[in-house]
Amino acid sequence: MTKADIVNEISKTTGIPKADALRTVEAFMDIIKTSLSNEENVYLRGFGSFIVKKRAKKTARNISKNTTIIIPEHNIPAFKPAKTFTLSVKKQ
């Protein structure tokens, strides 16, 4: 399902215009991105959590140049589904 499909479903289900649904979906995604970039987790009860995970500093090898490079510590976004969400997906 794409963002356009989600907007269409929201519009069809709620009866609001597609333009308003699109603005709402994009605002939601922007808020999630902003929160995660500020290292704030987002918890949606019954759905799941968008969390920030820290990756430790590590060394890696560049095989083509035969050199060692250091990858610094960095954050990555992750999603952890809620238990009710996981159970509803498993049933289907």
C-alpha positions in Angstrom: 0.0 0.0 0.0 1.4 3.4 -1.0 0.8 6.8 0.6 -1.7 7.6 -2.2 -3.6 4.4 -1.3 -3.7 5.4 2.4 -4.9 8.9 1.5 -7.7 7.3 -0.7 -8.7 5.0 2.1 -8.9 7.8 4.6 -10.9 9.9 2.3 -13.3 7.1 1.5 -13.7 6.0 5.1 -14.1 9.4 6.7 -15.6 11.4 3.9 -13.1 14.2 4.1 -11.6 15.5 0.8 -8.4 13.8 -0.5 -6.4 17.1 -0.3 -7.2 17.3 3.4 -6.4 13.7 4.0 -3.1 14.1 2.1 -2.1 17.1 4.2 -3.0 15.2 7.4 -0.9 12.1 6.4 2.1 14.3 5.4 1.8 16.3 8.6 1.8 13.0 10.6 4.9 11.7 8.8 6.7 15.1 9.3 5.9 15.0 13.0 7.3 11.4 13.3 10.4 12.4 11.3 11.0 15.5 13.4 10.5 13.7 16.7 12.9 10.9 15.7 15.5 13.3 14.5 15.3 15.1 17.9 15.8 11.6 19.5 12.3 11.5 20.9 10.4 8.3 20.6 6.8 8.3 19.4 4.3 5.9 21.1 0.9 5.1 19.6 -1.1 3.0 22.0 -2.6 -0.1 20.2 -0.4 0.5 17.1 3.2 0.6 18.0 6.3 2.7 18.8 8.6 4.6 16.5 11.9 4.5 18.3 15.5 5.7 17.9 18.2 3.1 18.2 21.8 3.9 18.6 24.3 1.9 16.6 27.7 1.7 18.3 31.0 2.8 16.6 32.5 -0.1 14.7 35.3 -0.8 12.2 34.7 -2.1 8.8 36.8 -3.0 5.7 36.8 -1.4 2.3 37.5 -4.5 0.3 38.3 -2.7 -3.0 41.0 -0.5 -1.4 42.0 -3.0 1.3 41.7 -0.4 4.0 40.0 -0.2 7.4 37.4 2.5 8.0 35.7 3.5 11.2 31.9 3.9 11.1 30.9 6.4 13.9 28.1 5.9 16.3 24.8 6.9 14.8 21.0 6.7 15.3 18.6 4.6 13.2 14.8 4.7 13.2 12.9 1.6 14.1 9.3 0.5 14.6 8.1 -1.9 17.3 4.5 -3.0 16.8 2.2 -3.2 19.8 1.1 -6.6 21.0 -2.5 -6.1 19.9 -1.3 -5.1 16.4 1.0 -8.1 16.2 -1.8 -10.5 17.3 -4.2 -9.1 14.7 -1.7 -9.6 11.9 -0.9 -13.1 13.0 -4.6 -14.1 13.0 -4.9 -13.3 9.3 
